[in-house]
């Protein structure tokens, strides 16, 4: 998980060089689904290192644009946003290719946490998502659905220590790959859990930050159950269960320091 700390430092060190002379037709910032809590960006050009910067008030989130297009969350809530498309110049220096400011009249407070958006990318055709639907067939309510999906991941997904040591800075979880390989790092556990629960209509966040007894940068989830957000640390619990230790599914927020949420 040390690599996540490196990623955070890299993002903080980005230096913006101002606008470049590019044709607006090469870039599209599509805000028609802002009411649903998402924005779509596409780029047609030669650069393979494009970042998306999303600003609201004093908060800024950065994302890597993969495969020339992507869907990004407006998780900062209702209000005025600016989305910028940045191109890498050298090292950690980026120039602004274009930007768009708009008002997001998000129709429901938690709707963004039901969507497929980076870094939680899922669709109904995925094996992982179909499997989640099968697990939930006989559940009576959201709490039972959370429990059966939680139990599956805790029991069957193993931590990949080699992957943690080799992770690229622009890594984004592949939910299908994690499900099929039954292995991953905390980022993967959290993305898989979030994707599965979102597909069942249960708002779920992927959160990054620190846990009091884990030295490195960490990922976990917050799930909206019975009218409130509950912390679930599925990676931590998988470790405990594999070592024969019992645990409570919902965690004490005092043990966690949230830095980012998606």
C-alpha positions as CSV (number, residue, x, y, z in Angstrom):
1,X,0.0,0.0,0.0
2,X,3.1,2.3,0.1
3,X,2.6,2.9,-3.6
4,X,-0.7,4.8,-2.8
5,X,1.3,7.2,-0.7
6,X,3.6,7.8,-3.8
7,X,0.5,8.4,-5.9
8,X,-0.8,11.0,-3.5
9,X,2.6,12.9,-3.5
10,X,2.7,12.9,-7.3
11,X,-0.7,14.4,-7.6
12,X,0.1,17.1,-5.1
13,X,3.2,18.0,-7.1
14,X,1.4,18.5,-10.4
15,X,2.3,21.9,-11.8
16,X,-0.2,23.4,-14.3
17,X,1.3,25.4,-17.1
18,X,-1.8,27.2,-18.5
19,X,-3.8,26.6,-21.7
20,X,-2.4,24.9,-24.7
21,X,-3.4,25.6,-28.3
22,X,-5.6,22.6,-29.1
23,X,-8.8,22.3,-31.1
24,X,-11.9,22.0,-28.8
25,X,-13.2,19.4,-31.2
26,X,-10.5,17.0,-30.0
27,X,-11.9,17.0,-26.5
28,X,-15.4,16.5,-25.2
29,X,-16.5,17.2,-21.6
30,X,-20.1,15.9,-21.5
31,X,-22.1,17.2,-18.6
32,X,-25.6,16.1,-19.6
33,X,-25.6,13.4,-16.9
34,X,-24.4,15.8,-14.1
35,X,-27.9,15.4,-12.7
36,X,-27.0,11.8,-12.1
37,X,-23.7,12.7,-10.4
38,X,-21.3,11.9,-13.3
39,X,-19.4,13.6,-16.1
40,X,-18.0,12.0,-19.2
41,X,-14.7,13.0,-20.9
42,X,-13.2,11.9,-24.2
43,X,-10.0,12.9,-25.9
44,X,-8.7,12.4,-29.4
45,X,-5.0,13.1,-29.7
46,X,-1.5,11.7,-29.6
47,X,-0.7,12.0,-25.9
48,X,-1.0,8.9,-23.7
49,X,-0.8,10.8,-20.5
50,X,-3.9,12.8,-19.9
51,X,-5.4,13.7,-16.5
52,X,-8.8,15.0,-15.5
53,X,-9.0,17.6,-12.8
54,X,-12.4,18.1,-11.1
55,X,-12.8,21.1,-8.8
56,X,-15.6,22.2,-6.5
57,X,-15.1,25.0,-4.0
58,X,-11.7,24.2,-2.4
59,X,-11.6,20.5,-3.2
60,X,-9.7,19.0,-6.2
61,X,-9.7,15.4,-7.5
62,X,-7.4,14.1,-10.2
63,X,-7.9,11.1,-12.4
64,X,-6.0,9.4,-15.2
65,X,-7.9,9.3,-18.5
66,X,-7.7,5.6,-19.7
67,X,-8.3,4.6,-23.3
68,X,-9.1,8.1,-24.4
69,X,-12.4,8.3,-22.5
70,X,-13.9,7.9,-19.1
71,X,-16.7,8.5,-16.6
72,X,-15.9,10.4,-13.5
73,X,-17.9,11.0,-10.3
74,X,-19.2,14.3,-9.0
75,X,-19.0,13.1,-5.4
76,X,-18.6,16.6,-3.9
77,X,-22.4,17.1,-4.1
78,X,-24.7,19.6,-5.7
79,X,-23.1,22.9,-6.9
80,X,-20.6,24.5,-9.2
81,X,-17.8,22.4,-10.7
82,X,-14.9,23.0,-13.1
83,X,-13.6,20.0,-15.1
84,X,-10.2,20.4,-16.8
85,X,-8.4,18.2,-19.2
86,X,-4.6,18.2,-18.6
87,X,-1.8,16.9,-20.8
88,X,1.6,15.8,-19.4
89,X,4.5,17.9,-20.6
90,X,7.4,16.5,-18.6
91,X,7.8,14.7,-15.3
92,X,4.9,15.9,-13.1
93,X,4.2,19.1,-15.2
94,X,0.9,19.3,-17.0
95,X,-0.7,21.9,-19.3
96,X,-4.4,22.6,-19.4
97,X,-5.9,21.6,-22.8
98,X,-9.4,22.8,-22.0
99,X,-11.9,23.2,-19.2
100,X,-15.6,23.5,-18.6
101,X,-17.5,25.0,-15.7
102,X,-21.1,24.0,-14.9
103,X,-23.6,23.7,-12.2
104,X,-24.5,20.1,-11.2
105,X,-28.1,19.9,-10.1
106,X,-27.7,16.4,-8.7
107,X,-31.2,15.0,-8.3
108,X,-30.5,12.7,-5.3
109,X,-27.9,13.1,-2.6
110,X,-26.4,9.6,-2.8
111,X,-27.0,8.8,-6.5
112,X,-23.4,9.2,-7.5
113,X,-22.5,6.3,-5.2
114,X,-24.7,4.0,-7.3
115,X,-23.0,4.8,-10.6
116,X,-20.2,3.1,-12.6
117,X,-17.5,5.8,-12.5
118,X,-13.7,5.8,-12.0
119,X,-12.3,4.0,-10.0
120,X,-15.4,1.8,-9.5
121,X,-16.1,0.6,-13.1
122,X,-18.8,-2.1,-13.5
123,X,-21.6,-3.1,-15.8
124,X,-24.5,-5.7,-15.6
125,X,-22.7,-8.1,-18.0
126,X,-19.8,-8.7,-15.7
127,X,-19.5,-12.1,-14.0
128,X,-18.9,-10.4,-10.7
129,X,-22.1,-8.4,-11.0
130,X,-24.2,-11.3,-12.1
131,X,-22.8,-13.3,-9.2
132,X,-23.7,-10.5,-6.8
133,X,-27.3,-10.7,-8.1
134,X,-27.3,-14.5,-7.5
135,X,-26.1,-14.0,-3.9
136,X,-28.8,-11.5,-3.3
137,X,-31.7,-13.5,-4.7
138,X,-32.9,-14.7,-1.3
139,X,-32.0,-11.7,0.8
140,X,-34.9,-9.9,2.4
141,X,-33.4,-6.4,2.7
142,X,-30.3,-4.3,2.0
143,X,-28.6,-5.2,5.2
144,X,-28.8,-8.9,4.4
145,X,-27.5,-8.2,0.9
146,X,-24.5,-6.4,2.3
147,X,-23.8,-9.3,4.6
148,X,-23.9,-12.1,2.0
149,X,-21.6,-10.1,-0.4
150,X,-19.3,-9.2,2.4
151,X,-19.1,-12.8,3.6
152,X,-18.3,-14.0,0.1
153,X,-15.4,-11.5,-0.4
154,X,-14.0,-12.0,3.0
155,X,-14.0,-15.8,2.6
156,X,-12.8,-16.1,-1.0
157,X,-10.7,-13.1,-2.0
158,X,-7.0,-13.3,-0.9
159,X,-4.6,-10.4,-0.5
160,X,-2.0,-10.2,-3.2
161,X,1.3,-9.1,-1.6
162,X,3.3,-9.3,-4.9
163,X,0.8,-7.0,-6.6
164,X,1.1,-4.4,-3.8
165,X,4.9,-4.2,-4.3
166,X,4.7,-3.9,-8.1
167,X,1.7,-1.5,-8.5
168,X,1.9,1.3,-11.2
169,X,1.0,4.8,-10.1
170,X,-1.9,5.0,-12.5
171,X,-3.5,1.7,-11.4
172,X,-7.3,1.4,-11.5
173,X,-9.0,-1.8,-10.2
174,X,-10.5,-4.2,-12.7
175,X,-13.5,-5.6,-10.9
176,X,-13.8,-8.6,-13.3
177,X,-10.1,-9.5,-13.0
178,X,-10.2,-9.3,-9.2
179,X,-13.3,-11.5,-9.1
180,X,-11.9,-14.1,-11.4
181,X,-8.4,-14.2,-9.9
182,X,-9.9,-14.1,-6.3
183,X,-7.0,-11.9,-5.3
184,X,-6.1,-8.2,-4.9
185,X,-5.0,-5.4,-2.7
186,X,-7.2,-3.2,-0.5
187,X,-8.0,-0.9,-3.5
188,X,-9.3,-4.0,-5.4
189,X,-11.3,-5.4,-2.4
190,X,-13.0,-2.0,-2.0
191,X,-13.8,-1.6,-5.7
192,X,-15.2,-5.1,-6.0
193,X,-17.4,-4.7,-2.9
194,X,-18.6,-1.2,-4.0
195,X,-19.4,-2.4,-7.6
196,X,-21.3,-5.4,-6.3
197,X,-23.4,-3.4,-3.8
198,X,-24.0,-0.5,-6.3
199,X,-25.4,-3.1,-8.7
200,X,-27.9,-4.1,-6.1
201,X,-29.0,-0.4,-5.6
202,X,-27.1,0.1,-2.3
203,X,-25.1,3.4,-2.2
204,X,-21.5,2.5,-1.5
205,X,-18.3,4.6,-1.4
206,X,-14.7,3.6,-1.9
207,X,-12.7,5.6,0.7
208,X,-8.9,6.2,0.9
209,X,-7.0,7.3,3.9
210,X,-5.5,5.8,7.1
211,X,-6.6,3.3,9.7
212,X,-5.1,3.7,13.2
213,X,-3.3,0.3,13.3
214,X,-2.2,0.3,9.6
215,X,1.0,2.2,8.8
216,X,0.3,2.6,5.0
217,X,-2.3,4.3,2.9
218,X,-5.4,2.2,2.9
219,X,-8.8,1.7,1.1
220,X,-12.1,0.7,2.6
221,X,-15.8,1.3,2.1
222,X,-18.7,3.2,3.4
223,X,-22.2,1.7,2.8
224,X,-25.5,3.5,3.3
225,X,-27.6,1.2,5.5
226,X,-30.7,2.0,7.6
227,X,-30.4,5.7,6.9
228,X,-26.7,6.2,7.7
229,X,-23.2,5.5,6.4
230,X,-21.5,2.5,7.9
231,X,-17.7,1.9,7.6
232,X,-16.8,-1.6,6.3
233,X,-13.2,-2.6,6.0
234,X,-13.4,-5.7,4.0
235,X,-9.6,-6.1,3.4
236,X,-8.9,-5.9,7.1
237,X,-11.7,-8.4,7.9
238,X,-10.5,-10.8,5.3
239,X,-7.1,-10.8,7.0
240,X,-8.6,-11.3,10.4
241,X,-10.8,-14.2,9.3
242,X,-8.0,-16.0,7.5
243,X,-6.1,-15.8,10.8
244,X,-9.0,-17.2,12.8
245,X,-9.9,-13.9,14.4
246,X,-13.5,-12.7,14.7
247,X,-14.6,-9.2,13.8
248,X,-17.6,-6.9,13.5
249,X,-18.7,-5.9,10.1
250,X,-19.3,-2.2,10.9
251,X,-16.3,-0.3,12.2
252,X,-15.8,2.6,14.5
253,X,-15.2,5.8,12.6
254,X,-12.7,6.9,15.2
255,X,-10.3,4.3,13.9
256,X,-10.2,5.9,10.4
257,X,-9.0,9.1,8.8
258,X,-10.7,9.7,5.5
259,X,-8.8,11.6,2.9
260,X,-10.7,10.8,-0.3
261,X,-14.0,9.2,-1.3
262,X,-15.3,8.0,-4.6
